Amino acid sequence: MTRAAIMTGTLGSRSRARKGRVLSPAFLERRWKPGQSGNPSGQTAEYGDVLRLAQSLSVRAIERLGELMESEDERVAAVACNAILDRALGKPQPNRPEQDSLAERLARMTPEERAADALEFVGRVRRRLAEARSIEQDTKKGGRVPWGGVGAVGK
């Protein structure tokens, strides 16, 4: 690194570096680059302390949930059982029906079903076009369109 390059990497206006003192190359390499954060996670120091404390108490918390599982009150026992199961196995995921893609649905259809589906689709398109034409004719005659015009057809 040249002396001119080192001179440009000086500290603020109160620094002695402005008066001709050169900053060390090791210091310049460790300085934050523009846009770089000194705290990329954004967490405070207290967050780390709380996390460590919670981890140290987690064994006792599970032991206590185990004790509560034996409670006479069935509601308390059920909540404790659910909490243990959620931590041991993960929370249950809802069973969502798998959504088929259009290609998969078409692959399962017979040629007759595809033809019937296509004819039904053409019929819907023709009905919408007829509605749009009648709305357009009504607006030309000065009629009022109740739902906002041709762009809103079928909504």
Secondary structure, DSSP 8 states (H G I E B T S, - for coil): --HHHHHHS---TTSGGGGT----HHHHHHS--TT--S-TT---HHHHHHHHHHHHHHHHHHHHHHHHHT-SSHHHHHHHHHHHHHHHH------------HHHHHHHS-HHHHHHHHHHHHHHHHHHHHHHHHHHHHHHTT---TTSSGGGTT-
